[in-house]
Amino acid sequence: MTEVESRSARERMVEDQLRARGIRDERVLSAMARVPRERFVDPAQRERAYDDAPLPIGYGQTISQPWMVARMLELGALRPTDRVLDVGAGSGYAAAVAAELGREVFAVERIPQLAEAAVERLRALDCRNVRIAVADGSFGWREYAPYDAILVAAGAPSLPPLLLDQLADGGRLVIPVGPRGLQRLSVVTRAGEDYHTHWDTGCAFVDLLGRFGWGGEGPARA
């Protein structure tokens, strides 16, 4: 895929998959138009990088459908001054787009090989405002909390309490919640010690594994 082909594919994605289906935040649309999604998929999948679908990235994980990435970012309402926590960094694509919207992005990925590859991709794109740690994402990343927005790209059985605790006052947590294979996006806004939740679209994400997810062995907390 040449640079011209890539740019054309991104423009079609933004218009046909995002804007036409209800994504209204112009900053999100512009960021999605700038980040070369083909750099975040396996080489064998590059011709499909702008498909309207999730794609495998290895280790049982996926890069999310473009519309879902855009919708989560829109619900997160990222501002240029925001500190963002990205849980389930995967290939690093959502972190790269979030880095176009916020001030700093802190990304957590439980699979070391995916985290290492994401670091290399971000470095190659000169994306300097993203840090990635290998850790159990259900613990968040307390060292850099509080966060103005927390985006979780994995389905949880319930709201992880440590993620709620790491929200700044006025911060937003966007996370798929529900049974395996069938969740809804939950948007939780913190107001002091109160949390207000509303529900958005249905979705189907890979499992959030870890102490406050679906369980299972994994790396230590960040």
N, C-alpha and C positions, 0 to 999 in steps of 0.2 A: 504494500500500500504506500503510494507516494504521499508527500506532504500535501499536495493539491487534492488528492483523493481523500486523504484523511480530513482535511478541512471541510470539504464538500459533504462527507459523511456526517461530520459533527453538526453542520448546519441543518441537514435533513433530519437528524435525530432531534435537535432542539425544536424544529418547527412541527414535525409530524408526530413525534412520540411525546413531547413535553408540552409545548404551548397548546397544541390542538387538543390535548387531553387534560387541560385545566391547570397546569403549572403557570402561576401568574407573577411570581417574584422575578423581576427582571435581573436582579443581581445573580440569582441562582441560574437563570437561563444563560447569562453571559459567561459565568464560570464554567458551566457545562460545555459551552462552545469553545472555551479556551484549552481545556485539559485534554490531551490526546489519549483517549481511552485505549487505543490499540497498544499503547506502551505498558498497559497494566494487565494484559491477558497473555496466556501462553502463546508462543510463536505460531503454533499450529492453529490457533483460534483467531488470529489477527484479522482475517477476512470477515469474521463474524463479530468483530468488536462492537459494532454499532447495531447489532440485532436487538430487537425489542424483547429481550429475554436474559435471564441470568446465564452465566457461562462457567464451566468448571475451571478451577485454578489449581487443582491438585489437593491431596490430603483430605478429600471429602468436603472441600469448601468451594464456594462460588463467588464470583463478582456479581453483585446485584444488578438486576434489570435497571437500565438508565432511569426510567420513570420513578422507580422506587428510591433510588439515590436522590433524585431531585425532590421528591415529595418529602423525604425525611429532612433534607436540608431546608426546605421551605418551612416545614413545621418547627424546625429548630430556630428559625428567625435570626440567623447569624448576623451580627453587626461587625463593622471593621475593628472594633476594640475588643471583641470577645475572645476569651480563652475557651477552647473546645476540647472535649475528651471524645475520642473515637474508639469505641469498644468493638473488637472484631475487625482489625484493620485489613486482614486478608491481603490482597495484592497492593493495597495502599491507594487505590483509586479514590474512594470517598474522602480520605484524608487530604489528598491532593486538591480536590474540589473545595473542601472546607477551608483549606489554606488560602484559597483565593478570596474567601469571604470573611474570615476572622483574622485575629492578630497572631494567635499561636494555636497549634493543634498538637495534642498529646494523644498518641495512638497506642493501643494495647492489642497484642496478638498472642495467642497461646501456642501457636505452632512456630518453632524457631526458624524453619526453612522459609516459611512465608514472610516472617518478619524481616529476615535478612534480604530476601529478594525485594521487598517493599522499600527498604532503606536504599538499596542500589538504584531502583527506579527513580525514587525521589531525588537522590543525589544527581542522577543523570539529567534530570529536568531542572536542576538548580533550585529545588524547592527547599528553602532553608528554614522555614518556620514550622516544621513538623519534627517531633521526636517520637520514636517508637521504642516500646519496651516489650519483652517477652514475659508474659505474666497471665495470671487468671483474671480475665477482664471483669468477672462479676464482683471483684473487689475494687474496681476502678483503679485510680492512680493517685493515692492520697498526697504524695509529695507535692504535687502541683495544684491541688484543689485550693479554693473552690473554682468550679467551672460555670461559665455563663450558659453553656449548652453541652449536653452529653447525648451522643448519638450511638445507638447500639445496633449493630448489624447481625444480630442473632436472636432467636426466639427464646423467651424466658417463661417459666411457668407462673411467675409472679414478679412484682417489682423488687429488684435487688436493693436491700436497705442501705448498703454502703454507697450505692450510686446516688440515691436520694440525699444522703447525708453530704455528698460532695458537690451538690448544686449550690451555686451562689444564690443569694436572695434575688428573686426575679428570674432565676435560671430555668431552663427548659430541658427536660429529659424526654427523648423520643426513643421508644423501645417497642418491639413486637412482643406482645404478651398473649399467652394462651396455650392450648395443648400442642403437642408436637405435630408439625405439618400444617397447622391452621391457627394463625394468630390474627390479632388486630393491632394496628399501631396505637400505642398509648402515648399521650402527650401530657406530661406532668410538669406543672409550673410551681415553683416554690415561692411562698409569700411568708417570710419570717420562718416560723416553725410549722406553718400550714402548707399543705400540698393540694393542689387542685388538678384533677385529672379529667381529660376528655378523650374520646375515642375517635379514631379516624378510620382509614381504609383497612380491609382485610388483606392478609398477606401470608406467605409461607416461607420462613427463613430456616436456615440450618440452626441446630440447637446451640443455645448459650450454655456451654459446659463450664463447670466450676462449682465452687462451694455454694454460691448463691444462684446457680443456674440449675441445670439438670444433673449435677453431680459429675463424678468421673475424675480420674487423676489428671493433673496438669501442673504447670509451673507455679511457683509461689506468687504471692501478691506483689504488685509493683509498689 
